[in-house]
Amino acid sequence: LLKNKEITSEQLTRAVLERIEQIDNKIGAYLTICSESALEQAKAADLVIAKGDVSPLTGIPLAIKDLICTKGIRTTCASAMLDQFVPPFDATIMEKLNRRHAVMIGKTNMDEFAMGSSTEYSAFKPTRNPWDTERIPGGSSGGSAAATAADMCIGSIGSDTGGSIRQPASHCSVTGLKPTYGRVSRFGLVAFASSLDQIGPITK
């Protein structure tokens, strides 16, 4: 739709932000919502699309797990200890997403420091499964999986050490991938177990 100019990234981003406003109080997928910067990124993406310079991620609203460093935007790892931590740099994956003019909608909830498998153990709030809010979304990337399943983003980024992308993806009926170790740079990922951690995507 973006490539065919049937919609704009700004329209898509506004629709996602409206969806978050409507239902995230029931789901608890997000810790930080970046409305203003997301709309700025979307407008920039529309200019790129108008020139015909489109990558598969240009203008796409994505949610980012809150242990991936984002320059100027707080990164808490769902821990009260890092409640006010604002990284001075972007993780490599964020640099690459920014170069492709993806839109970052916000930072998603997780088990604190990725140590859990239910997203009940965030310092701030639990995340609920959008298909049944009495059930867990899995974890530790539960916020990313729940946001994707509930149409509060088009896709999301999580991290997986021992199942933290794959398990919540299965709980929320979406698709998650743990890439081969080394395929995706871990620079800027707050580590749990450096020899196992991997950043990967969650989508429909």
N, C-alpha and C positions, 0 to 999 in steps of 0.2 A: 504493500500500500504506500509506503514511504517512497520507494523507488519509482512507482508509477504516479507519484504526486497526487494520490487520492486523499491522503491526509498529510498533515505536517507533524513534525516531531513535537512542536509546541502543543498541538491539539492532543496528541497521544500522551504527552507528559501531564497536561492538565487533567485528562481523563483518569490517569493513574493516581494523581494527587487527590482527586475527588473521591476515588474509590477508597484510598487510605483514610480520608476524613470520615467516610461513611462507616467503615467496619473495623478499623484497626483497634478501636477501643474495646472490641470484643475478642480480638485475636492476639494483640500484643506483639506483633512481628517486628516493629521498629523501635529502636532506641533514639535515633536521631533522624529527623526528616528534613531534607535540604531543599525546601520548596523554591526559594529564590535562586540559588545557584543552579538547580536543575532546570528551571525555566530559561536561565541565561544560556546554559549548555544546549538546550533544545533549540533556541533561536540561532545559535551559532551553527548547530548541525543543519538547520534548514538552509542556511546560506551555502554550506558545503554541498548539500543535496541539489540545490538549484544550479550549481556548477557541474553536476553530474559526477562528482567525485565521491562515490558512495561505497563504503565497505559494508559487510553484513551487519555490523554493529552501529553504524552511523545513525544517531537519533533515537536509539533504542533505550528506554528507561530500565535501568538495572538497579538492583538492591545489592549492597556490599556488606558481608559479614563484619561485625564490629571488632575484629582483631586484625584487619588489614589497614595499614597506615594510610591516612588520607590527609594531605597537606592542608592545614588550616581548619580542619573539621575534626571534632573530638573523636577519639578512638578509645573506648572504655574496656574492651574485652569483657563486658558485662560485670565489671568489678567496681565497687565503690572506691577502691584505691586509685583507679584511673578515671574517676568521674570527670575531672577537669583536664585530662591529658589531651593536648592538641599537637599532633605530630608536626615537626618542621619540614617534613619531606613526604613524598608519595612513595608507596610501594611500587615496585617495578610493574606489577599488573595494572596499577592505576595509571602509571605513565603510558602504558600501551593502550588502555581503554580510552584515555584522554586523547591520544594521538588519532584514534579512530572515531573520535567525536561521539562516543557513547554518553548517555545521560545518567548521572548517579542520583537516584531518587533519595537514598538515605542509607543509614547503617542499621543492620538488623541484629536482633536479640540472639542470645546464645547462652549455653551453660558457661558459668564464669571460668575464664581462661581456657575454655573448650573442654573442661573436665566434667563431662556428663553426657548422657545420651537421651535426655528428655526435654531439655530447655525449661526445666522447672527451677534450675539452680543458677539463675541470673540474680545478681544483686538488686536488680531493679523491678522485675516483674516476670511472671511465667509467660510463655507463649502457648497458645492453644491451637489445637488442630482445627483448621477451617471447615473440615467436613463434619466434625463433631466436637464442639468446644468443651465437652467433658473429657476429652481424650488428649493425650500428649501429641505433639508434632514430631517427636523424635529429636535427636540432637547429636552433636552440639550445634549444628547449623540449622536448628529448628526455625529460627526467624526467617532465614533465607528460603527454606522450603515452604513455610506457611505463606509467606508473602507471594511467592510464585503461584502456589495453588489457588490463592484467593484473589488473583488478578490485581495485586497491589504492586506489581512490577511485571515486566515482560519476561525477564529472566533474572537470575541472581548468581552471586559468587559466594561460595562457602569454602571451608577447609576440612580436610579429612586426614585423621591420624589413624584411627582404628574403625572407621565407619561413619564419621561425622558428616559426610555428604550423603553417602549411599543410604544409610538407615533413615534419616528424616525424609529423604526423597521418597523412599518406599512407604513411610507412614502417611505422607501427604499426597500420594498418587501422582507424583511428578517424576522427572528423570534427573538423576545426578550421576556425575562421573568423577572418579578419582583418577587423574592422569598418571601415567608412568612417572616414577620418581625422577625429578630433574627436567621433565618436559616443560614445566612452568616454574619460573623463578619464584623462590620463597623470600626474596629480599623485601623487607617491610611487613612480613607476616610475623605477628607476635607468636613466638614458638611455644609449642607444647612438648613435642618430641622431634627434634630437628631431623633425625634420621628417618622419620616416617611421615611428617607433615606434608601435605600437598594441597595446593589451591586448585579448585575446580568449579565447573558450572552446574547450575540447577535450572531446568526449564521444563516446559510442558512436554 
